[in-house]
């Protein structure tokens, strides 16, 4: 917060993102320098904090930052970050995107926009992604996907002559087919984890919701019969009937509640994302790499094993129908014997007592009989 004088009056102005750096000179004197933001290339601010000169240099630096870089990819990156398209994304998504945008800026900030139409541009971007992949293929793909999204946004607006990253290939192929919590895993966790983490486990298992949405869930969202929430990532609203095992736990927690949120830490305070991940990681248990995120896939699998249809599963988890079908097909749904048993049980129940069943049995006996005689 800075203060400056205009017309004899003190006006309070909030300047965000200023980076204050103290430096000791050779004579031992300590001086303080102010920069418009953190990071390489940030311009130094003139004057002293609160002075008109200081504020003018701050405003000039940001005008240059967001409207400068004409003709380079940096201008597109800056414009995207100030667009409604970016600002309407969930706060966590914005943080993740900014991290990847910084990597793009470092490598391609000065890349000429006109060069995007050159057929060699795609190769330049993909070779950069491949270099990043030596450290982490998943993160390299994520960074490239952010760049591809921004280029598509700019191309649609007419700010870029082409999008050379339309449908880029991936270096990382994720599969979570085997990343399912089975009953032994769940029971092992319940035996060693504290009650407040066990409640988080059960809430995820019976609702199939994401960690962030569950941590933000308040008691007002639970009416004793259903949990209603709006998913932060997709904006979809879901209304989930609360199963009796979960309801029993929630009623106990509700009677002992200390705050507005259902899930709280050991002190009864709402969780932060980092705090929850830290506490979850302290549960010393070998689960073969299973994570809290895998509980969402486990919920999908359990619903499928119970014979739920894709629309029924999607109504609980909040997935789009096509997304739920894709997840069941290639990511979460473990091809285990339970599903096979359920399928044959349904077939037997459907066929029982029908002419189809009798004909099938008689045909089998005839075939077996011929086999024995031969």
Secondary structure, 3 states (H helix, E strand, C coil): CEEEEECCEEEEECCCCCEEEEEECCCCCEEEEEECCCCCCCCECCCCCCCHHHHHHHHHHHHHHHHCCCCEHHHHHHHHHCCHHHHCCCHHHHHHHHHHHHHHHHHHCCCEHHHHHCCHHHHHHHHHHHHHHCCCHHHHHHHHHHHHHHHHHHHHHCCCCCCCCCCCCCCCCCCCCCCCCCHHHHHHHHHHCCHHHHHHHHHHHHHCCCHHHHHHCEHHHECCCEEEEECCCCCCEEEEECCHHHHHHHHHHHHCCCCCECCECCCCCECCHHHHHHHHHCCCCCCCCCCCCHHHHHHHHHHHHCCCCHHHHHHHHCCCHHHHHHHHHHCCCCCCHHHHHHHHHHHHHHHCCCHHHHHHHHHHHHHHHHHHHC
